[in-house]
Amino acid sequence: MSENRGRKKRVDVAIAIIVKEGSVLICKRRLKDAFGGFWEFPGGKKEAEETLAACLRRELMEELGVTVRIGQALTPIRHDYPHLRVTLRPFVCQLLKDIPRPLASQRLKWVKPRQLTRHRFPPANVGLLREVVQEVGSLSIDTGSL
């Protein structure tokens, strides 16, 4: 009997919570994409032979043209969509030297953690938003404006 028979496809998604001067980077999804027009944290689907770190580095280069230092892992979030079971695996990250560009999204925006709930994110992100506000909002980093 097949392990996947009657089950939803499972996908692991590595997500970067990129922190700079007290703000986090969010990306607006292209209108033609699933959840078009919603905001998200950058990252993407892990390939079968990839580690989460390798996935995150690849996705950030493809989506933003940046390299990061991967730091603290946040709580994985499991969410069921009608056709898919997704596990979001978020990591707090620091930009190394590059300037993010919207290579795979409509636009980018730096926001204070407490402002995240003012933006429309896909349903799987609800718990993650709360954790980012709590964890990233309490980091001892410069909170100057961008």
N, C-alpha and C positions, 0 to 999 in steps of 0.2 A: 504494500500500500504506500503510495507516495505521501511524503510528509507535507507537501503543499496542497494536496487535494482538498478543495472546499475552503481553503484559507486565502486571505488577502495577501497580495504581494507585500513583502517587508522591505523597507528601505532605511538605511542608516544615513543621516545627514550631519556632516560636520559643520558647525556654525562658529563664526568669529564675532566676538563682542569686542570690537576694536575700540580701545580707549585712548583718548588724547585730550589732555588739559581738562579733565572732568566731564567730557562729553563722549558719546558713543556714536559710531557711524551706522546709519541705516540707509538702505537702498530701496528705491521705488521700482516695483516690478513693471516690466513692459506690459502694455495693455493686452497684447496677443498671448501672453503667457498665462498659465494657471494662476488664479488669484491676481490677475492683471490689475494694476493700479494700487495694490496693497503695498505696504512697507514690509521690509524684512531685514534681518541681519545677513551679511554676506556669507556664503558658503555653498555647499552642494552635496550631492549624493556620493557616497563612498563606493568605489569600485571594488570588486571581489577580492583582489589581491593587494589592496591598499591598506595602509594603517590610517587611522584617523588624522594623524599629523600630516602625513603625505597628502591625503585628500584635501585637507584645509589649505596647505601651501599651494597645491595645484589650482584649486578653485579660486583662491584669492588672486593668483597671478592671472587667471583667465578672466575673472569678473572685474577686477580693479587695477591690475597691473602692479601689485604691491607684494612686498615680503614682510612678514611679521615675526615677532617673537611670541611663541605660543606659551601661555601661562596657565593659570588656574582653570581646572575643569569645573564647570557648573553642573547642576543636577540634570541628568538625561531626562528628556520629556518624551513620553510615548503617547501617540495620538492616532486614533482610527478615523480615517476618511472613508466614505462609502466604498472606494475601490482600492484603498491602500492603507497599510499600517506603517507609520513613520516613527522613527526614533531620532529626535534632535539631540545632538551631542555638542553642547556649547562650550567654548573656551574663551576666557578673557585673553585678549591679544594686544600687543603693542606694535605700532608701525615702526619699521626700522629706519627707513629714510625716504621712501617713495611717497608720492602724492597720489591718493586714490583717484581713479577716473572711472566714469560709468560705462564700462565696456560691455556690460550685459544687463544694464538696467536703464530706466528712463533718467534717473537722477540720484544724486547722493546728498546726504544731509547729516550734519553733526548736531546732535541734540543732547540736552542734559537728561540723565536717567529718569528723572521725575516727569519729563515731558513725553516719554515714550507712549503712555496710555492715550495721548491726544492723537495718535496716528493709528490707522487701520492696518492691523497685522492679520495674517491667517490664523484660524482658530487654534492651531497647535501651539502657538506662541504665548497664549494667555499666562500660563504658569511661569514661563521663561521671563516675560516682561516683569513680573513681580520680583523674581529673583535678581534680575539685573538692577532694578531700582534699589533693592536691599544691599546686594553685594558690591556693585560698582559704585553706587552712591556713597558707600562707606570707605572706599579705598583712599589711602592717604596720598593723593596726587594733587598737583596744581589744578585748581578749579577756575583758572582764568578763562575768559570768554575767547571764542575763536574769531 
